[in-house]
Amino acid sequence: MKPTNFAYYLTNFLSRYLPGILGLSQNTIMSYRDTFSLFLDYCSKNKKLKPEKVSLEHLDRKLIEEFLEWLEKTRKCITSTRNVRLAALHSFCRYLQMECPDFIHPAQQILSIPMKKKKKVFVEYITLEAMKFLLAKPDCCTEKGRRDMVLLSLLYDSGARVQELVDIKVRDIRTTYPSTVKLTGKGNKTRIIPLMKPMMELLKSYLKENRLLAPHTLDYPLFSNRSKDKLTRAGIAYVVRKYVTTAIKESPGLFPKKVSPHCFRHSKAMHLLQSGVNLIYIRDFLGHVDIQTTEVYARVDGEMKRKALEKNNHSIISDKMPVWQNDKQLMNWL
């Protein structure tokens, strides 16, 4: 069977252009790949167009808009997920403009499809009191409990994204003063995060107990499962869910309705802000490219303070304005 032009360009896009020219991370490439898997699935089920028959001639704005609508209505994807899929399609079309000039007009039509505005999501975070309560839940009398305590503590103390925590290797931990952890974030960008003394003492004990101090262990994953394989995102989510469920049962009033691994990152940012740390430092600590991304924490903190002031307002200021026309001396002067 002769391959289609779509198959040729998509293969080059995923296997050569994204990793070789743009230098994107494997996780980003996997996300782009998933987008096209969904797109081919949509074409097969809804357009009776088998994957091996799809060509560039089939790609147009109408088909992409119908695919995006299918994502939202049939698969119940949220707006941000829909925008992620559209971003992958946009990237493919920008690639096609250079590699296949004959397709430049349809590509530009697809590129003109705008990102959908999404509702502002309230940042869920855990208070300092609740975080201390949660971090005390793992059973430190067992090896697994000690691993979970170190994992949860580092997830909070470093403000790491879940994937960043997954990717930490033993060599990324600096145990001598000043203690740090190297995190590799989006776009393979790395940042060095300082660790406080209590966190470093926990890590030292953990490395020693798990025999991760020898030179040959430097490229071992910091956190592993029973099979000694790198702990996955799902594995970390399971650990978080396990202890959060227990903590909420014991003290439901301390926690928001939904506590995800990413909530630890939000919590660290909020606690830094409430401690008076500058937003610029928090931006660098979290690995944000734009300060506007970090400013969401300042807005949330400002709103919380306003509500607290309104709840406990004992103002002595009157809200009634005096009628200046009744002041005879003022009227005579005027």
MARBAPA-245045 format. One record per residue (C-alpha): residue number from 0; residue in one letter; x, y, z. Coordinates in Angstrom, 3 decimals, decimal comma. Layout:
BEGIN
R   pos   code         px         py         pz
R   NUM      A          X          Y          Z
...
***
This chain:
BEGIN
R   pos   code         px         py         pz
R     0      M      0,000      0,000      0,000
R     1      K      1,359      3,399     -0,981
R     2      P      1,577      5,721      2,044
R     3      T     -0,386      8,976      1,923
R     4      N      1,199     12,425      2,080
R     5      F     -0,449     12,901      5,516
R     6      A      1,283      9,758      6,826
R     7      Y      4,637     10,924      5,456
R     8      Y      4,502     14,432      6,943
R     9      L      2,998     13,341     10,271
R    10      T      5,744     10,746     10,763
R    11      N      8,461     13,323     10,048
R    12      F      6,728     15,861     12,274
R    13      L      6,601     13,549     15,305
R    14      S      9,880     11,670     14,864
R    15      R     12,220     14,325     13,455
R    16      Y     10,883     17,877     13,585
R    17      L      9,612     18,002     17,188
R    18      P     12,601     16,295     18,866
R    19      G     15,333     17,300     16,398
R    20      I     14,462     20,856     15,337
R    21      L     12,299     22,161     18,174
R    22      G     13,959     20,019     20,842
R    23      L     10,694     19,324     22,664
R    24      S     10,576     16,945     25,601
R    25      Q      9,349     13,377     25,241
R    26      N      6,247     14,191     27,298
R    27      T      5,253     17,011     24,934
R    28      I      5,808     14,802     21,892
R    29      M      3,655     12,090     23,493
R    30      S      0,906     14,656     24,051
R    31      Y      1,063     15,693     20,363
R    32      R      1,008     12,040     19,334
R    33      D     -2,110     11,450     21,463
R    34      T     -3,810     14,369     19,705
R    35      F     -3,354     12,756     16,308
R    36      S     -4,423      9,356     17,648
R    37      L     -7,680     10,964     18,752
R    38      F     -7,993     12,794     15,442
R    39      L     -7,579      9,564     13,430
R    40      D    -10,047      7,827     15,736
R    41      Y    -12,559     10,623     15,088
R    42      C    -12,057     10,401     11,311
R    43      S    -12,533      6,633     11,396
R    44      K    -15,665      6,589     13,543
R    45      N    -17,404      9,745     12,413
R    46      K    -16,183     10,322      8,868
R    47      K    -15,749      6,672      7,807
R    48      L    -12,207      7,606      6,831
R    49      K     -9,671      4,940      7,746
R    50      P     -6,261      6,112      9,061
R    51      E     -4,413      4,737      6,029
R    52      K     -6,707      6,760      3,737
R    53      V     -6,351     10,160      5,421
R    54      S     -4,456     12,656      3,258
R    55      L     -3,642     16,357      3,464
R    56      E     -6,518     17,017      1,055
R    57      H     -8,931     16,013      3,829
R    58      L     -7,531     18,558      6,287
R    59      D     -9,502     21,776      6,372
R    60      R    -10,906     24,185      8,925
R    61      K    -14,356     22,572      8,939
R    62      L    -12,971     19,107      9,784
R    63      I    -10,792     20,458     12,610
R    64      E    -13,661     22,483     14,097
R    65      E    -15,899     19,387     14,021
R    66      F    -13,120     17,379     15,706
R    67      L    -12,787     19,991     18,476
R    68      E    -16,557     19,985     18,985
R    69      W    -16,473     16,162     19,227
R    70      L    -13,803     16,407     21,927
R    71      E    -15,964     18,690     24,036
R    72      K    -19,404     17,154     23,512
R    73      T    -18,733     13,446     23,039
R    74      R    -15,543     12,924     25,039
R    75      K    -16,513     15,606     27,614
R    76      C    -13,079     17,259     27,458
R    77      I    -12,659     20,521     29,346
R    78      T    -11,696     23,735     27,554
R    79      S     -8,023     23,537     28,480
R    80      T     -7,768     20,011     27,033
R    81      R     -9,475     21,180     23,846
R    82      N     -6,925     24,004     23,589
R    83      V     -4,008     21,594     24,101
R    84      R     -5,255     19,485     21,162
R    85      L     -5,667     22,580     19,010
R    86      A     -2,129     23,727     19,889
R    87      A     -0,765     20,422     18,559
R    88      L     -2,718     20,835     15,315
R    89      H     -1,500     24,424     14,989
R    90      S      2,096     23,264     15,398
R    91      F      1,604     20,648     12,666
R    92      C      0,156     23,261     10,320
R    93      R      3,086     25,630     10,912
R    94      Y      5,391     22,740     10,032
R    95      L      3,388     21,997      6,875
R    96      Q      3,645     25,610      5,686
R    97      M      7,415     25,165      5,391
R    98      E      7,520     21,561      4,209
R    99      C      4,523     21,571      1,876
R   100      P      3,853     25,048      0,385
R   101      D      0,944     23,629     -1,646
R   102      F     -0,940     23,251      1,636
R   103      I     -0,256     26,769      2,913
R   104      H     -3,795     28,141      2,409
R   105      P     -5,656     25,316      4,237
R   106      A     -2,934     25,422      6,919
R   107      Q     -3,478     29,132      7,506
R   108      Q     -7,234     28,582      7,737
R   109      I     -6,671     26,003     10,478
R   110      L     -4,174     28,320     12,198
R   111      S     -6,894     30,991     12,315
R   112      I     -9,038     28,804     14,615
R   113      P     -8,733     30,620     17,958
R   114      M     -8,115     29,138     21,367
R   115      K    -11,287     28,990     23,398
R   116      K    -11,535     31,209     26,445
R   117      K    -11,777     29,190     29,613
R   118      K    -13,408     30,038     32,900
R   119      K    -11,156     31,278     35,647
R   120      V    -10,450     28,363     37,942
R   121      F    -10,087     29,001     41,654
R   122      V     -6,678     27,875     42,882
R   123      E     -7,208     25,083     45,386
R   124      Y     -4,580     25,025     48,090
R   125      I     -4,057     23,560     51,550
R   126      T     -3,457     25,745     54,584
R   127      L     -0,202     25,419     56,488
R   128      E     -2,020     23,753     59,379
R   129      A     -3,672     21,215     57,047
R   130      M     -0,372     20,496     55,270
R   131      K      1,365     19,703     58,577
R   132      F     -1,531     17,403     59,480
R   133      L     -1,344     15,632     56,113
R   134      L      2,442     15,139     56,151
R   135      A      2,114     13,404     59,525
R   136      K     -0,158     10,672     58,098
R   137      P      2,433      8,220     56,645
R   138      D      3,502      5,464     59,047
R   139      C      7,204      6,072     59,689
R   140      C      7,562      2,625     61,290
R   141      T      7,430      0,963     57,854
R   142      E      9,787      1,325     54,885
R   143      K      6,912      2,190     52,529
R   144      G      5,543      4,746     54,976
R   145      R      8,946      6,425     55,224
R   146      R      9,206      6,561     51,429
R   147      D      5,746      8,122     51,197
R   148      M      6,595     10,700     53,856
R   149      V      9,726     11,772     51,958
R   150      L      7,799     11,822     48,677
R   151      L      4,967     14,005     50,012
R   152      S      7,379     16,289     51,850
R   153      L      9,552     16,830     48,769
R   154      L      6,497     17,344     46,558
R   155      Y      5,484     20,210     48,854
R   156      D      8,877     21,621     49,832
R   157      S     10,190     21,838     46,255
R   158      G      6,926     23,035     44,656
R   159      A      7,588     20,468     41,923
R   160      R      5,170     19,472     39,200
R   161      V      4,280     15,777     39,352
R   162      Q      6,334     14,917     36,261
R   163      E      9,283     16,834     37,676
R   164      L      9,124     14,700     40,816
R   165      V      8,867     11,526     38,721
R   166      D     11,998     12,474     36,753
R   167      I     14,242     13,240     39,740
R   168      K     17,357     11,053     39,783
R   169      V     19,668     10,463     42,709
R   170      R     22,315     12,718     41,092
R   171      D     19,812     15,610     41,180
R   172      I     19,963     15,703     44,983
R   173      R     22,762     17,727     46,595
R   174      T     23,181     16,589     50,181
R   175      T     26,036     18,943     51,149
R   176      Y     25,426     22,552     52,164
R   177      P     23,722     24,389     50,490
R   178      S     21,248     21,545     49,929
R   179      T     19,362     21,623     46,617
R   180      V     17,340     19,544     44,177
R   181      K     17,522     19,972     40,407
R   182      L     14,144     19,853     38,677
R   183      T     13,637     19,416     34,932
R   184      G     10,411     21,095     33,840
R   185      K      8,556     21,942     30,665
R   186      G     10,716     22,210     27,570
R   187      N     13,551     20,376     29,364
R   188      K     14,309     23,553     31,318
R   189      T     16,088     22,912     34,597
R   190      R     16,051     24,917     37,802
R   191      I     17,814     24,521     41,129
R   192      I     15,570     24,581     44,193
R   193      P     17,038     25,151     47,684
R   194      L     15,970     22,628     50,312
R   195      M     15,497     23,404     53,979
R   196      K     17,476     21,470     56,596
R   197      P     14,573     19,226     57,796
R   198      M     13,879     18,154     54,193
R   199      M     17,543     17,454     53,596
R   200      E     17,812     15,313     56,730
R   201      L     14,833     13,269     55,536
R   202      L     16,471     12,777     52,135
R   203      K     19,789     11,737     53,667
R   204      S     18,078      9,069     55,745
R   205      Y     16,046      7,934     52,748
R   206      L     19,100      7,655     50,467
R   207      K     21,009      5,704     53,105
R   208      E     18,134      3,326     53,853
R   209      N     17,563      2,577     50,168
R   210      R     21,287      2,171     49,419
R   211      L     21,363      5,077     46,970
R   212      L     24,673      6,597     48,067
R   213      A     27,002      4,534     45,858
R   214      P     28,320      6,115     42,606
R   215      H     26,588      3,514     40,416
R   216      T     23,177      4,620     41,769
R   217      L     23,468      8,230     40,577
R   218      D     21,201      7,624     37,585
R   219      Y     18,652      5,604     39,560
R   220      P     15,217      7,209     40,034
R   221      L     14,817      8,808     43,453
R   222      F     11,404      7,201     43,949
R   223      S     10,673      3,706     42,692
R   224      N      7,914      1,108     42,996
R   225      R      8,054     -2,502     44,176
R   226      S      9,650     -3,555     40,888
R   227      K     12,368     -0,916     41,379
R   228      D     11,078      0,920     38,308
R   229      K     10,594      4,688     38,279
R   230      L      7,422      5,696     40,086
R   231      T      4,857      6,999     37,596
R   232      R      2,533      9,996     37,698
R   233      A     -0,328      7,607     38,462
R   234      G      1,720      6,088     41,279
R   235      I      2,307      9,480     42,889
R   236      A     -1,374     10,383     42,467
R   237      Y     -2,267      7,127     44,243
R   238      V      0,048      7,923     47,165
R   239      V     -1,400     11,433     47,522
R   240      R     -4,990     10,192     47,286
R   241      K     -4,344      7,497     49,893
R   242      Y     -3,215      9,897     52,621
R   243      V     -5,564     12,720     51,663
R   244      T     -8,538     10,356     52,012
R   245      T     -7,387      9,367     55,495
R   246      A     -6,724     12,973     56,541
R   247      I    -10,120     14,195     55,296
R   248      K    -11,936     11,448     57,233
R   249      E    -10,174     12,515     60,423
R   250      S    -10,511     16,267     59,898
R   251      P    -12,798     17,163     56,954
R   252      G    -12,953     20,867     57,747
R   253      L     -9,248     21,362     57,091
R   254      F     -9,230     20,426     53,420
R   255      P    -10,816     21,641     50,148
R   256      K    -13,137     19,325     48,220
R   257      K    -10,436     18,183     45,804
R   258      V     -6,779     17,680     46,683
R   259      S     -4,535     16,622     43,789
R   260      P     -0,737     16,314     43,623
R   261      H     -0,662     19,712     41,888
R   262      C     -2,417     21,152     44,932
R   263      F      0,872     20,724     46,839
R   264      R      2,535     23,088     44,344
R   265      H     -0,255     25,660     44,732
R   266      S     -0,004     25,353     48,508
R   267      K      3,747     25,988     48,549
R   268      A      3,309     29,075     46,364
R   269      M      0,552     30,462     48,588
R   270      H      2,541     29,847     51,771
R   271      L      5,594     31,602     50,287
R   272      L      3,435     34,563     49,291
R   273      Q      1,766     34,751     52,702
R   274      S      5,225     34,728     54,305
R   275      G      6,110     37,880     52,398
R   276      V      8,272     36,326     49,666
R   277      N      8,497     38,455     46,510
R   278      L      6,514     37,299     43,461
R   279      I      9,653     37,360     41,306
R   280      Y     11,294     34,782     43,550
R   281      I      8,137     32,663     43,583
R   282      R      8,070     32,811     39,766
R   283      D     11,632     31,490     39,580
R   284      F     10,966     28,932     42,310
R   285      L      8,000     27,490     40,398
R   286      G      9,694     27,722     37,001
R   287      H      7,108     30,026     35,433
R   288      V      8,137     31,795     32,229
R   289      D      5,789     34,752     32,718
R   290      I      5,185     36,640     35,968
R   291      Q      1,505     36,874     35,007
R   292      T      1,188     33,133     35,622
R   293      T      2,479     33,641     39,161
R   294      E      0,242     36,639     39,829
R   295      V     -2,781     34,335     40,129
R   296      Y     -1,589     33,506     43,653
R   297      A     -1,476     37,191     44,585
R   298      R     -5,031     37,652     43,298
R   299      V     -6,269     34,643     45,265
R   300      D     -4,496     35,823     48,410
R   301      G     -5,919     39,341     47,985
R   302      E     -9,443     37,978     47,591
R   303      M     -9,076     35,819     50,704
R   304      K     -7,871     38,815     52,731
R   305      R    -10,764     40,954     51,488
R   306      K    -13,321     38,330     52,514
R   307      A    -11,688     37,983     55,928
R   308      L    -11,832     41,763     56,454
R   309      E    -15,497     41,889     55,425
R   310      K    -16,325     39,036     57,797
R   311      N    -14,637     40,724     60,755
R   312      N    -15,369     44,330     59,880
R   313      H    -15,788     46,656     62,869
R   314      S    -15,374     49,930     61,025
R   315      I    -16,152     53,178     62,855
R   316      I    -16,384     55,115     59,601
R   317      S    -19,892     56,318     58,737
R   318      D    -21,181     55,611     55,251
R   319      K    -23,506     58,643     55,342
R   320      M    -22,337     61,747     53,535
R   321      P    -23,186     65,120     55,128
R   322      V    -25,485     67,425     53,155
R   323      W    -23,161     70,358     52,537
R   324      Q    -25,983     72,642     51,394
R   325      N    -27,261     72,756     55,022
R   326      D    -24,001     74,321     56,247
R   327      K    -24,981     78,039     56,447
R   328      Q    -21,416     79,275     57,066
R   329      L    -20,153     77,392     54,030
R   330      M    -23,028     78,647     51,880
R   331      N    -22,383     82,278     52,958
R   332      W    -18,678     81,878     52,205
R   333      L    -19,457     80,496     48,737
***
